[in-house]
Amino acid sequence: MSKHLFLTGLAAGAALMGAGYLGRRNLARTQRLTGIIPIVTPYIDIETAEGVLAVMERLPEERVTIVLHTLGGCVTACVLIANALRQFRDSTAIVPYMAISGGTLIALSARRLEMGDRASLSAVDPQIMGQRVKHLAEAKDKPSIAALAREYDVAMRKYVDGALRQHLPENRLGPAMDLLLGEHAPHEWPIQRPEIEALGLTVTPAARQWADLVDRHRGRAW
C-alpha cells in the first residue's frame, strides 16, 4: 500500500471508491452544467481528485459549488482539490453533516462556507500510519519517519495559514490555526459551526436541500 494512503486525517475503514459517481457520464454532465460537485465518500483518494478536477476543468463559468460529506483522505488528493477550488473566482463549500480532516481543508479553500445546523469540521493536521505528524516528528528511533513528519507538519501549517488568510485578518489567525491544527484536541474531534463562527469565519446556514442531496448519494432516506 502506498504511504500516501496513510496520510489521512482519519482512517475510514472500508472506503468507498470516492469517484465512482463521477464516472457516470450523465451525472458528470449534470455537474458541468450546474457547477455543483458532490464529494460524498468516507475516503477521498486520488481517483476522487481526478474525477473532481476533470469536472472542474470543464465547467463553463468561474463558479463552482462543492458539497462535502467525508471523513478526509489522502493528503495529496485533498490538496489537489483544495488548490483547484482556490482558483475559482466564485466558490462555495457546503457541509450538510460533516467534512472531517481533509474535507475541512477543502471547505476552507472555498470563498464561502455553508454548514448545516449540526454539521462539523475538524482539525486538518496530517497523519502517518494513523499517528499525528506532530507526535512522530520527535521520534528519535525512526529518523526517516520523523523527518517526513516534520516536512508534512511544516507544509500543512503553511497551507492552512494561506487558506485562512483569505477569510481572516492577521490578528485572528493564531486561535484559528491552533484549533484547526488540533493543538488542544484529538485530530478527529468534531468542531461545530458555532466554534467556527467564533474564530471570525463567516458561515452561512446550509439549506435543507443539500442534506437531501447527500442522502440521495448515500442511498439513504430518513
Short mmCIF file of the C-alpha atoms (twelve columns), coordinates in Angstrom:
data_MODEL
# 
_entry.id   MODEL 
# 
loop_
_atom_site.group_PDB 
_atom_site.id 
_atom_site.type_symbol 
_atom_site.label_atom_id 
_atom_site.label_alt_id 
_atom_site.label_comp_id 
_atom_site.label_asym_id 
_atom_site.label_seq_id 
_atom_site.Cartn_x 
_atom_site.Cartn_y 
_atom_site.Cartn_z 
_atom_site.pdbx_PDB_model_num 
ATOM 1   C CA . MET A 1   0.000   0.000  0.000   1 
ATOM 2   C CA . SER A 2   1.330   3.447  -0.877  1 
ATOM 3   C CA . LYS A 3   2.481   5.546  2.054   1 
ATOM 4   C CA . HIS A 4   0.161   8.285  0.821   1 
ATOM 5   C CA . LEU A 5   -2.813  6.153  1.788   1 
ATOM 6   C CA . PHE A 6   -1.715  6.505  5.398   1 
ATOM 7   C CA . LEU A 7   -1.536  10.295 5.152   1 
ATOM 8   C CA . THR A 8   -5.159  10.741 6.044   1 
ATOM 9   C CA . GLY A 9   -6.914  12.701 8.717   1 
ATOM 10  C CA . LEU A 10  -8.949  9.716  9.872   1 
ATOM 11  C CA . ALA A 11  -8.674  6.052  8.957   1 
ATOM 12  C CA . ALA A 12  -12.075 5.435  7.438   1 
ATOM 13  C CA . GLY A 13  -12.156 1.649  7.448   1 
ATOM 14  C CA . ALA A 14  -13.675 0.179  4.304   1 
ATOM 15  C CA . ALA A 15  -13.546 3.178  1.991   1 
ATOM 16  C CA . LEU A 16  -15.870 3.612  -0.930  1 
ATOM 17  C CA . MET A 17  -14.397 4.415  -4.312  1 
ATOM 18  C CA . GLY A 18  -14.894 8.123  -3.970  1 
ATOM 19  C CA . ALA A 19  -15.028 8.961  -7.650  1 
ATOM 20  C CA . GLY A 20  -17.450 6.221  -8.592  1 
ATOM 21  C CA . TYR A 21  -20.420 8.502  -9.113  1 
ATOM 22  C CA . LEU A 22  -18.262 10.969 -11.054 1 
ATOM 23  C CA . GLY A 23  -17.633 8.242  -13.596 1 
ATOM 24  C CA . ARG A 24  -21.275 8.144  -14.590 1 
ATOM 25  C CA . ARG A 25  -21.416 10.131 -17.780 1 
ATOM 26  C CA . ASN A 26  -24.880 11.603 -17.342 1 
ATOM 27  C CA . LEU A 27  -24.206 12.748 -13.780 1 
ATOM 28  C CA . ALA A 28  -20.840 14.274 -14.722 1 
ATOM 29  C CA . ARG A 29  -22.614 16.183 -17.494 1 
ATOM 30  C CA . THR A 30  -25.149 17.494 -14.969 1 
ATOM 31  C CA . GLN A 31  -22.318 18.639 -12.705 1 
ATOM 32  C CA . ARG A 32  -20.701 20.532 -15.559 1 
ATOM 33  C CA . LEU A 33  -23.984 22.282 -16.350 1 
ATOM 34  C CA . THR A 34  -24.838 23.201 -12.760 1 
ATOM 35  C CA . GLY A 35  -21.348 23.701 -11.318 1 
ATOM 36  C CA . ILE A 36  -22.376 21.565 -8.316  1 
ATOM 37  C CA . ILE A 37  -19.914 18.789 -7.418  1 
ATOM 38  C CA . PRO A 38  -20.799 16.394 -4.574  1 
ATOM 39  C CA . ILE A 39  -17.874 14.749 -2.797  1 
ATOM 40  C CA . VAL A 40  -19.739 12.112 -0.812  1 
ATOM 41  C CA . THR A 41  -17.323 9.389  0.287   1 
ATOM 42  C CA . PRO A 42  -15.684 8.231  3.534   1 
ATOM 43  C CA . TYR A 43  -12.224 8.444  1.926   1 
ATOM 44  C CA . ILE A 44  -11.019 10.974 -0.639  1 
ATOM 45  C CA . ASP A 45  -8.447  9.168  -2.769  1 
ATOM 46  C CA . ILE A 46  -6.539  10.097 -5.916  1 
ATOM 47  C CA . GLU A 47  -9.345  8.731  -8.082  1 
ATOM 48  C CA . THR A 48  -11.760 11.070 -6.314  1 
ATOM 49  C CA . ALA A 49  -9.451  14.007 -7.007  1 
ATOM 50  C CA . GLU A 50  -9.121  13.022 -10.666 1 
ATOM 51  C CA . GLY A 51  -12.886 12.984 -11.059 1 
ATOM 52  C CA . VAL A 52  -13.382 16.323 -9.321  1 
ATOM 53  C CA . LEU A 53  -10.591 18.008 -11.300 1 
ATOM 54  C CA . ALA A 54  -11.979 16.636 -14.568 1 
ATOM 55  C CA . VAL A 55  -15.375 18.204 -13.866 1 
ATOM 56  C CA . MET A 56  -13.821 21.489 -12.697 1 
ATOM 57  C CA . GLU A 57  -11.719 21.713 -15.844 1 
ATOM 58  C CA . ARG A 58  -14.854 21.571 -17.982 1 
ATOM 59  C CA . LEU A 59  -17.075 23.995 -16.066 1 
ATOM 60  C CA . PRO A 60  -18.349 26.747 -18.394 1 
ATOM 61  C CA . GLU A 61  -18.022 29.507 -15.767 1 
ATOM 62  C CA . GLU A 62  -15.680 30.529 -12.962 1 
ATOM 63  C CA . ARG A 63  -18.248 29.365 -10.423 1 
ATOM 64  C CA . VAL A 64  -18.347 26.091 -8.501  1 
ATOM 65  C CA . THR A 65  -20.165 24.616 -5.517  1 
ATOM 66  C CA . ILE A 66  -18.635 21.681 -3.635  1 
ATOM 67  C CA . VAL A 67  -20.929 19.617 -1.396  1 
ATOM 68  C CA . LEU A 68  -18.828 17.714 1.147   1 
ATOM 69  C CA . HIS A 69  -19.644 14.632 3.206   1 
ATOM 70  C CA . THR A 70  -16.404 12.853 4.099   1 
ATOM 71  C CA . LEU A 71  -14.011 11.714 6.817   1 
ATOM 72  C CA . GLY A 72  -10.998 13.005 4.863   1 
ATOM 73  C CA . GLY A 73  -8.437  11.036 2.917   1 
ATOM 74  C CA . CYS A 74  -5.100  11.113 1.135   1 
ATOM 75  C CA . VAL A 75  -3.314  14.410 1.777   1 
ATOM 76  C CA . THR A 76  -2.223  14.725 -1.848  1 
ATOM 77  C CA . ALA A 77  -5.765  14.170 -3.140  1 
ATOM 78  C CA . CYS A 78  -7.296  16.679 -0.729  1 
ATOM 79  C CA . VAL A 79  -4.691  19.345 -1.507  1 
ATOM 80  C CA . LEU A 80  -5.191  18.842 -5.253  1 
ATOM 81  C CA . ILE A 81  -8.909  19.549 -4.868  1 
ATOM 82  C CA . ALA A 82  -8.306  22.452 -2.481  1 
ATOM 83  C CA . ASN A 83  -5.773  24.031 -4.866  1 
ATOM 84  C CA . ALA A 84  -8.215  23.802 -7.763  1 
ATOM 85  C CA . LEU A 85  -11.014 25.262 -5.651  1 
ATOM 86  C CA . ARG A 86  -8.891  28.283 -4.708  1 
ATOM 87  C CA . GLN A 87  -8.538  29.211 -8.362  1 
ATOM 88  C CA . PHE A 88  -12.252 29.867 -8.866  1 
ATOM 89  C CA . ARG A 89  -13.429 33.453 -8.510  1 
ATOM 90  C CA . ASP A 90  -16.784 32.252 -7.154  1 
ATOM 91  C CA . SER A 91  -16.637 29.151 -4.958  1 
ATOM 92  C CA . THR A 92  -18.838 27.744 -2.209  1 
ATOM 93  C CA . ALA A 93  -18.247 24.756 0.068   1 
ATOM 94  C CA . ILE A 94  -21.364 23.250 1.632   1 
ATOM 95  C CA . VAL A 95  -21.197 20.878 4.609   1 
ATOM 96  C CA . PRO A 96  -24.637 19.497 5.482   1 
ATOM 97  C CA . TYR A 97  -23.335 16.972 8.033   1 
ATOM 98  C CA . MET A 98  -19.553 16.588 8.223   1 
ATOM 99  C CA . ALA A 99  -16.321 17.380 6.435   1 
ATOM 100 C CA . ILE A 100 -13.601 15.917 8.618   1 
ATOM 101 C CA . SER A 101 -9.821  16.299 8.220   1 
ATOM 102 C CA . GLY A 102 -9.072  16.697 4.504   1 
ATOM 103 C CA . GLY A 103 -12.723 17.591 3.991   1 
ATOM 104 C CA . THR A 104 -12.192 20.592 6.262   1 
ATOM 105 C CA . LEU A 105 -9.108  21.580 4.271   1 
ATOM 106 C CA . ILE A 106 -11.190 21.618 1.085   1 
ATOM 107 C CA . ALA A 107 -14.026 23.522 2.767   1 
ATOM 108 C CA . LEU A 108 -11.665 26.252 3.989   1 
ATOM 109 C CA . SER A 109 -10.310 26.712 0.464   1 
ATOM 110 C CA . ALA A 110 -13.643 27.945 -0.882  1 
ATOM 111 C CA . ARG A 111 -14.506 31.630 -0.777  1 
ATOM 112 C CA . ARG A 112 -17.793 30.910 1.013   1 
ATOM 113 C CA . LEU A 113 -18.697 28.268 3.584   1 
ATOM 114 C CA . GLU A 114 -22.163 26.930 4.362   1 
ATOM 115 C CA . MET A 115 -22.829 24.444 7.177   1 
ATOM 116 C CA . GLY A 116 -25.864 22.597 8.478   1 
ATOM 117 C CA . ASP A 117 -27.076 23.410 11.983  1 
ATOM 118 C CA . ARG A 118 -25.430 20.287 13.392  1 
ATOM 119 C CA . ALA A 119 -22.568 19.998 10.906  1 
ATOM 120 C CA . SER A 120 -18.943 19.607 11.964  1 
ATOM 121 C CA . LEU A 121 -15.436 20.188 10.671  1 
ATOM 122 C CA . SER A 122 -12.234 19.014 12.381  1 
ATOM 123 C CA . ALA A 123 -8.500  19.549 12.649  1 
ATOM 124 C CA . VAL A 124 -6.525  19.109 9.434   1 
ATOM 125 C CA . ASP A 125 -3.061  18.079 10.657  1 
ATOM 126 C CA . PRO A 126 -1.868  15.031 8.658   1 
ATOM 127 C CA . GLN A 127 -1.266  11.543 9.992   1 
ATOM 128 C CA . ILE A 128 1.234   8.877  9.016   1 
ATOM 129 C CA . MET A 129 0.166   5.295  9.707   1 
ATOM 130 C CA . GLY A 130 -2.613  6.580  11.944  1 
ATOM 131 C CA . GLN A 131 -0.346  8.789  14.063  1 
ATOM 132 C CA . ARG A 132 -0.304  12.575 14.048  1 
ATOM 133 C CA . VAL A 133 2.767   14.041 12.408  1 
ATOM 134 C CA . LYS A 134 3.388   16.442 15.284  1 
ATOM 135 C CA . HIS A 135 3.939   13.411 17.548  1 
ATOM 136 C CA . LEU A 136 6.032   11.472 15.051  1 
ATOM 137 C CA . ALA A 137 8.283   14.465 14.394  1 
ATOM 138 C CA . GLU A 138 10.128  13.798 17.658  1 
ATOM 139 C CA . ALA A 139 10.518  10.025 17.158  1 
ATOM 140 C CA . LYS A 140 14.259  9.546  17.708  1 
ATOM 141 C CA . ASP A 141 14.106  5.804  16.977  1 
ATOM 142 C CA . LYS A 142 12.636  6.384  13.494  1 
ATOM 143 C CA . PRO A 143 14.618  9.262  11.980  1 
ATOM 144 C CA . SER A 144 13.306  8.853  8.425   1 
ATOM 145 C CA . ILE A 145 9.665   8.887  9.549   1 
ATOM 146 C CA . ALA A 146 10.395  11.796 11.894  1 
ATOM 147 C CA . ALA A 147 11.908  13.769 9.014   1 
ATOM 148 C CA . LEU A 148 8.888   13.051 6.799   1 
ATOM 149 C CA . ALA A 149 6.548   14.038 9.635   1 
ATOM 150 C CA . ARG A 150 8.329   17.378 10.067  1 
ATOM 151 C CA . GLU A 151 8.040   18.061 6.336   1 
ATOM 152 C CA . TYR A 152 4.299   17.408 6.371   1 
ATOM 153 C CA . ASP A 153 3.816   19.434 9.553   1 
ATOM 154 C CA . VAL A 154 5.589   22.479 8.096   1 
ATOM 155 C CA . ALA A 155 3.819   22.155 4.745   1 
ATOM 156 C CA . MET A 156 0.355   21.835 6.300   1 
ATOM 157 C CA . ARG A 157 0.879   24.761 8.678   1 
ATOM 158 C CA . LYS A 158 1.872   26.930 5.735   1 
ATOM 159 C CA . TYR A 159 -1.081  25.714 3.691   1 
ATOM 160 C CA . VAL A 160 -3.655  26.308 6.438   1 
ATOM 161 C CA . ASP A 161 -2.205  29.765 7.089   1 
ATOM 162 C CA . GLY A 162 -2.684  30.615 3.414   1 
ATOM 163 C CA . ALA A 163 -6.242  29.264 3.374   1 
ATOM 164 C CA . LEU A 164 -7.225  31.221 6.479   1 
ATOM 165 C CA . ARG A 165 -5.762  34.500 5.240   1 
ATOM 166 C CA . GLN A 166 -8.444  34.712 2.574   1 
ATOM 167 C CA . HIS A 167 -11.048 34.712 5.385   1 
ATOM 168 C CA . LEU A 168 -9.452  36.304 8.463   1 
ATOM 169 C CA . PRO A 169 -7.375  39.348 9.440   1 
ATOM 170 C CA . GLU A 170 -3.895  38.844 10.854  1 
ATOM 171 C CA . ASN A 171 -4.981  39.224 14.491  1 
ATOM 172 C CA . ARG A 172 -7.458  36.312 14.222  1 
ATOM 173 C CA . LEU A 173 -5.073  33.805 12.655  1 
ATOM 174 C CA . GLY A 174 -3.471  32.463 15.852  1 
ATOM 175 C CA . PRO A 175 -6.575  30.977 17.524  1 
ATOM 176 C CA . ALA A 176 -7.828  29.635 14.197  1 
ATOM 177 C CA . MET A 177 -4.505  27.931 13.468  1 
ATOM 178 C CA . ASP A 178 -4.449  26.346 16.942  1 
ATOM 179 C CA . LEU A 179 -7.964  24.954 16.589  1 
ATOM 180 C CA . LEU A 180 -7.632  23.710 13.025  1 
ATOM 181 C CA . LEU A 181 -4.220  22.133 13.601  1 
ATOM 182 C CA . GLY A 182 -5.545  20.267 16.631  1 
ATOM 183 C CA . GLU A 183 -3.284  21.811 19.247  1 
ATOM 184 C CA . HIS A 184 -5.677  21.078 22.122  1 
ATOM 185 C CA . ALA A 185 -7.892  18.192 20.965  1 
ATOM 186 C CA . PRO A 186 -7.716  14.841 19.135  1 
ATOM 187 C CA . HIS A 187 -7.389  15.038 15.368  1 
ATOM 188 C CA . GLU A 188 -10.899 13.813 14.561  1 
ATOM 189 C CA . TRP A 189 -12.624 15.797 17.329  1 
ATOM 190 C CA . PRO A 190 -15.711 17.497 15.783  1 
ATOM 191 C CA . ILE A 191 -15.638 21.287 15.519  1 
ATOM 192 C CA . GLN A 192 -19.200 22.562 15.311  1 
ATOM 193 C CA . ARG A 193 -20.482 25.592 13.457  1 
ATOM 194 C CA . PRO A 194 -20.602 27.945 16.497  1 
ATOM 195 C CA . GLU A 195 -16.908 27.248 17.160  1 
ATOM 196 C CA . ILE A 196 -16.036 28.007 13.535  1 
ATOM 197 C CA . GLU A 197 -18.040 31.234 13.691  1 
ATOM 198 C CA . ALA A 198 -16.309 32.203 16.957  1 
ATOM 199 C CA . LEU A 199 -12.999 32.200 15.081  1 
ATOM 200 C CA . GLY A 200 -14.331 35.028 12.919  1 
ATOM 201 C CA . LEU A 201 -15.060 32.882 9.877   1 
ATOM 202 C CA . THR A 202 -18.266 33.728 8.040   1 
ATOM 203 C CA . VAL A 203 -20.543 30.689 7.916   1 
ATOM 204 C CA . THR A 204 -23.933 30.710 6.206   1 
ATOM 205 C CA . PRO A 205 -26.608 28.180 7.236   1 
ATOM 206 C CA . ALA A 206 -26.890 25.406 4.642   1 
ATOM 207 C CA . ALA A 207 -30.326 24.853 3.120   1 
ATOM 208 C CA . ARG A 208 -32.032 21.500 3.759   1 
ATOM 209 C CA . GLN A 209 -31.789 20.624 0.051   1 
ATOM 210 C CA . TRP A 210 -28.046 19.947 0.463   1 
ATOM 211 C CA . ALA A 211 -28.631 17.358 3.190   1 
ATOM 212 C CA . ASP A 212 -31.196 15.749 0.889   1 
ATOM 213 C CA . LEU A 213 -28.606 15.660 -1.911  1 
ATOM 214 C CA . VAL A 214 -26.088 13.897 0.348   1 
ATOM 215 C CA . ASP A 215 -28.747 11.428 1.462   1 
ATOM 216 C CA . ARG A 216 -29.567 10.582 -2.150  1 
ATOM 217 C CA . HIS A 217 -25.908 9.915  -2.958  1 
ATOM 218 C CA . ARG A 218 -25.629 7.665  0.079   1 
ATOM 219 C CA . GLY A 219 -28.845 5.853  -0.812  1 
ATOM 220 C CA . ARG A 220 -30.465 6.882  2.460   1 
ATOM 221 C CA . ALA A 221 -33.977 8.169  3.137   1 
ATOM 222 C CA . TRP A 222 -34.978 9.447  6.549   1 
# 
